[in-house]
Amino acid sequence: MHPANSSTEYHWSTLPEVKAILKLTGPILLTQLAQVGMGTIDTLMSGYVSTRDLAAVAIGSAIWTPIWLFLAGILVAMSPAIAKARAADQNTNTLRSIVGSGVSLGVIAGTLLGILTAVIALLLPSLVDDAHTAHTAKYYLLAIAIAMPVSGIFLALRFHAEAVDQAHHVTRIMLAGLLLNIPVNAALIYGWGFLPELGGIGCGIGSAIVVCTMTIALLWDCRRYRAQDFGGIRTLNTHTQFSVLANLSRVGLPIGVAIFFEISLFTAIALFLTDLGPVVVAGHQVALNVSSVTFMLPLSLGMALTVRVGHHLGRSGYSAARRTAWLGVKLNLLLAMINATIILLGADLIAGLYSPDPAVVAIGSALLIYAAVFQIPDSIQIAAAGSLRAYEDTFAVMLITFVSYWLIGFSTGWYLAYGLAEPMGASGFWIGLIAGLSCAAIILAWRLRVIGRKQLVQSPDSCDNIADLP
């Protein structure tokens, strides 16, 4: 057992910590990209059926993606809990109760969110004018809804594996699932052999099949490599503890809500921009898509920070946790500056890859300049939020996110886009996004500093001098 408050805290140094963070970031990044790739495959393959099928899949994806991310946000609370328990060398029953309760939470939250998804699907025929598009989107979403509880299990097992430094196991399964998605989708969309041609509906069924397959594979992987933490679905009742489940919910729900605030902000901006015409919307989509791709790197590093900071906190390494948190902020800022430089230097070329229309390229390349600036505050707030999750300071992060994104970011963007004597259009919304993210970065960084110092003050046996820390 590690001593809870040893005055001879284990040695911390920068280079090994950088290696540890990046070692964990790599597999998480590949997992995130594989997840995005599945959505891309659905979009591309449905487009070869018909424009209406493509529209149906786009509508369905716009609905289930924020719901799925909300579910992932709830369950990411497992990462710091497991990292702390494992680093503190707590007994096997403690780890099993966290993992079992996390899987139970995944089933419960997944079921509730699956019901919500199904209700929205059933309402689509009354909301979408085109009958074929509405029908396809409805059954596409219903297939996704059925698989949502299984997604809860998969996400719980994923965050368990990442917290015990086995993220590469999940990455292998996700990449295999990405490859499997292509033939399964093709068979159901285009009707191979005895199967009927289902079009866009086949995308939903195919995705559900792949999620179930990946979950079975991850359960098998867990039984083989992490059986001491979780014996399997049959032992779920034994390992689930209400107090642990309640604590995971307390920490995870604000994370899910914060993610929803961010996703809903971008959705709202896209809807408001439709009044400015298809060329402006297309140019905005270019900048947004580039930002979404580059976002995956700081997001993955932020998730790795949750595990690493939680690991140090579990070993009562409060100064090490603080140093790792700020090291992560600096690393993310460095990566953001590299991303921003690439975007600035290649804005015209990047925009040209998305459209042959000179008008779209002109707007897209102009907005990419804002997207480059956007990288800087975004990287800081992601790293700070990831570290604060390890401290279980998630409710404050949720409030800061809401104020920064909506009260500051959206309102500023709307005023600049529409309220000026000479409205700025899409550029106004991007300036608003930068303003909101800058506020989030400043406040979250301040919050991280306060929480880290408070933890040290309350733990006087930590060997490092508070005055020597940032």
N, C-alpha and C positions, 0 to 999 in steps of 0.2 A: 504494500500500500504506500502511496505517496503521502508524506506528511502534509497535513492540511495547510499549515502556515509555517513552513520551514524558513529559517533565516539564511539558509544556504541554498537559495533558489537555483534551479538548474541554469546552466549557461545559455545565454541568448546572443546570437550574432547575426549580422545582416545577411551575408551571402547564403548561409544554409537556410535562412528563413525565406529568402527570395526563391531559392530552389524549391522549397517545400510548397510555397504558394503556387508557383508556376506548374509544378508537377501535378497539383490538384486541379488547376485551372484548365490545363490542356484537355483532359477527358471530359470535363464538364462542358467546355466549349464545343467539342465534337458532338456531344449529346444534344446540346441546344441546336446546333446546325442541322443535325439529323431530324429533329422535331420540325424545324422550319421546312426542311426538304420534303417531308411527307405532305405538308400543306401545298407546297409548290407542285408536287406530282399530281395531286388531286386537281389543281387548277389547270395544269397543262393538258392532262388527259381528258378532262371533261370538255375542254375547249374544242377538241377534235370531234366531239359528238354534235354539238350545236351551240350557237351563241346563247340560247335560252338555258341550256344545261350549265354552261359556264356561269351565267348570271345566277342560277340557282345555287351552285356550289359556293360562289362568292358571297351570296346572302347568308347561306348556312354557316360558312366559315367566320363571317363577321359576327355571328351570334354566339357560336360555341367557343371560339378562341378566348374571349375575355372570361367566359365562365370556367373554362379549363385552367386558365392562368390564375383565377381566383382560388380554385381548388389546389393548385400547386403552391400558391402563397400560403394557404393554411397549413399544408403539410411540410413546408420548408422549416417550420418550427422544430421538426425532429432533428435537424442537423446540429444545432448548438446543444440540444439536450443530450443527444447520444455522444457527441464529441466531449462534452464535459464529464459525463458519467464514465466514459471509457478512459479518459486521461486521468481521472481520479482513482482508477482501479477499483471502481465500485463492483459489488458482487454480480454474478451472472443474472440473478433474479431482477436486479434493478434495470439492467439493459433489456432483458426480456420484457419487462413491464412497459418500458418506453416504446420498444419496437411493436409489441403486441397492441398497445393502446394506439399507436400511430396508425397501424393497419386498420384497426377498428374505426378510428376517426376518418380514414380514407374511405372506408365503405359507407359510413353514415353520411359524410359530407358529399361523397360522390353520388349516393342515392338521392339526396335532397336536390342537388344541382342537376342530376339527370331528370328528375321530375320537372324542375323548372324549364329545362331545355325542351322536354316533351310538350309542356304547356305552350311554350312559344311556338313550337313547330305546328301545333294544332291550330294556332291563331293565324298562321301565315296566309292561308287562302283568303282570309278577309282583309289582309293588309297588302298583298301583292296583286296587281291587276291582271297580269298575264297568267292564265290558268295553268299552262304547262310548267312555267317557272315556279309557280306557287306549289304545285303538286310535287315537283322534283325536290324543291328545297324542303318541303314538309317531311318527306320520307328519308331524305338525306340526314336531316336533323334527328329524326326519331331513331335512326340506326346509331348515331353518335350518342344519343341520350341513354340507350340501353347499355352502352359500353362505359358510361361515366363512372359507375361504382368500381368497375374493373380498373379504370384509370386511377382511381383513388388508391387501390392496392399497389399498382405499379409505382406511383409517385412515392408512396410511403417506403417501399422497398428500395427505390432509387436513392432517396435521401439517406436511408440507413447505410447503404453501400458507400455513398460519398463521405459520410461522417466517419467511417472506419477506414478511410483511405483506400477504398476499392472502387473508385469511380470508373476505372477502366473496364470493369466487368459490365457496368451499365452501358458504357459506350459501345462495346462489342455487340450487345443485344440490340441497341438502338440502330446501329449501322446495318445489322442483319435485317431488322424490321423495315428499314428504308428500302433495302433491296427487295424484300418480300412484297412490299407495297405495290411494286410495279406489275408483276404478273397477276397478283390477286385482283388489283384494280382492273387490269386489262380484261381478265376473264369475266368479271361482273359488269363492266361498263359496255364492252363490245359483244359479249355473249359468246364465249368460246365453248365449243363442244355442245353439250346438252343444256348449258346454262342460258337463260334468256338474256336479251340485250336490255340492261337496266339504265344505261346512260348515267346521268349524274347521281342517281340513287345508288348505283353500284360503288361510287366513291365512298359514300357513307358506310355501306355494308363492308366494303374492303378495309376501310380504316378501323372499323370495330373488330374485324377478324384479326387484323395485325396487332392491335392493342392487346387483345386477349392472348394471342400467341406470345407476344413479348412478356406479358405478365406471367404466363406459365413458365417461360424460360428463366425469368428473374426469380421466381419462386424456387425453381430447381437450383439455380445458382446460389441462392441464399441457403438452401438446405445443404449444399455441398461445401460452401466456403464460410458461412456465417451461422451455422446451425446452433451454436452456443447462445446466440442472441435471439433467435426466433425459430421455433420448431416447425412452423407451418400453419396453414389455415385451421387444421384440426385442433390445434392448441390455442386458438385465438381467445376463447373464453377464459382459459387459465391465465394467460399473460396480460389480459386487459384489466387495468385498474382505473376506476372512475376518477380518482384524484389526479392521476397522471394524464388521463384523457382530457380532463377539465383544464389542466395547466397547459397542455399542448394547444387546446382551443383558444385559451386566453392569449397566448403568445402568437398563434398563427392567424387568427381572424383579422387582427389589424394589418398584418402583412398582406393578406388577400385583398382587403379593402383598399390599401395603399396602391397595390398593383392595378386594381379596378379603376381607381381615380386617374391613374396615368393613361391606361388604355382608353377609357371613356373620353379623356381630353382630346386625344388624337382623332377619335371617331367624330366627336362634335365639330372639330375644326374642319374635317373633311366634308361634313354635311353642310356647314355654313359656306364653304367655298364653292359649292355647286351653283350658287347664284351668279358666280363670276364667269361661268362658261366652261366648256370641256377642255379648252386649251390650258386654262389656269389650273384646273383640277389635275390634268395630266402632268403638268410641270411640277405641281406640289407633290404628286405621287412619286415622281422621280426622286426628289429630295428626301421624301419620307422613307422610301424603300432603301435608299443608300444608308440613311441613318439607322434603319432597322437592322440592316446587316452588320454595320460597324458596332451597333449597340451590344451585339452578342458577346464581344470580347470583354468590355468592362463589366457586363452583367455576370459573366462566368467568373471573373476574378472576384467580384463582390460575393458570389456564392461560396467561393473558396475561402474568402476571408471569414465568413460566418463559421466555417469549420475550424480554421486555424486559430482564430481568436477564442472560440469556444474551447478548443483543446487546451490552450494556456490557462484559461479561467478554471477549467476542471482540475488542473494541477496547482491551483492557487498561485499561478504565475501572473500576477496582476500587472506588474510592470512590463513583462514580456507580451501580454495581451495588448497593452497600450501601444507598445512599440510596433507590434505586428500590424495593428490597425492603421497607424500612421504610415507605416511602410507601404501598406496596400493602397492608401490614398495617393502616395507619390508614384507608385507603379502605374496605377490607373491613369494618373495625370500624364505620365510619360507616354503611355500607349495612345491616349487621346490626342496628344500633340502630333504623334506620328500619323494617326488617322486624319487629323485636320489638315496636315501638310499635303498628304496624298490627295485629299478631296479638293483642296484649293488649287493645286498644280494641275489636276486632271479634270476639272469641273466640266469643261466643254466636251472632252472625250467621253466622260462617264455619261453625261446627259444624252450624247449621240448614240450610245448603246441602247437606250430605252426607246427612242423614237426617231424616225427619219424626218419628221415634221420640224422645219426650222423654227417655227414659233414655239413649239413645245421645248425644243432644245434650248432656246434663248431663255425662256422662263425657268426651266429646270436648272440650267447652269447658274443663273442668278441666285436662285434659292439655295443651291448647293453651297454658296458662300456662307449663308446663315447656318446651314447644316454643319459646316466645318467649325464655326464658332461654338455651335451647340454642343460639340463633343467635350469641350473643356469643363463647363459646370456639370454636365451630365456624368462625367467620369468621377468627379469628386463626390457628388451626392450618392451615386451608386455604391462607392466604396465605403463611405461613412454609414450609409444605411445597412450595408452588409455586416459591418462590425457591430453596429448597435443591435442587430438581431441576436448576435452572440451574447450581448449583455441583457437580452430579453426586454429591451427598451422599445417595444414595437408600437405601443399605443401613441407615444409621442411622435414617432416617425409618421404614423398615419395622419395625425393632426397637421404636422408640418407639411406633409405631401399635399393635403387638401388645400391648405392656405396658399402654398406656393404655386401649385398647378392651376387651381381654379380661381381663387380670389385675386391672385396677382397675374399669373400667366394668361389665363383665358380672357379676363376682363381687359388687361392691357392689349392683348392681341386683337380683341374685337374692336376696341376703341381705335386702334391704329388702322385696322382694316376697313372700318366703316364710319367711324365717328369724326374723323378729321375733315377739314374743308376740302382737302385733296386726299381722299382715302388711299391707303397704301396697298390694299388688297392682300394677297397671300403673304407678301413680305411683312406686313403688319403682324400677322399671326405668328410668323417665325420669330420676329423680334419679341413678341409676347412670350413665346416658349423659352427663349433664351433668358428673358427677365425672370420668369417663374423658376426655371432650373437654377439660375444664379442665386436666387433667394434660398432655394432648397439646399444648395451646396453650402452656402454660408451658415445657415441655421443648423444643418445637420453636422457640419464640421465643429461648430461651437458646442453642440449637444454632445458629440463624441468626446471632446476635450473635457467637458464638465463631468460626464459619467465616468470616464477613465480616471480622472483625478479623485473623484469621490470614492471610487472603489479602492484606490491606493490609501487614501486617508483612513478608510474604515478597516484596512488590513495593515496595521503597523509593522507586522513581522516581515513584510516584503523587503528584500535586501537592497533595492535600488532607491536612490534619493529622488524624491518627487521633483526637486528643483532641477534635476538634470534631464528631466523628460520634457517633451514638447507641450 
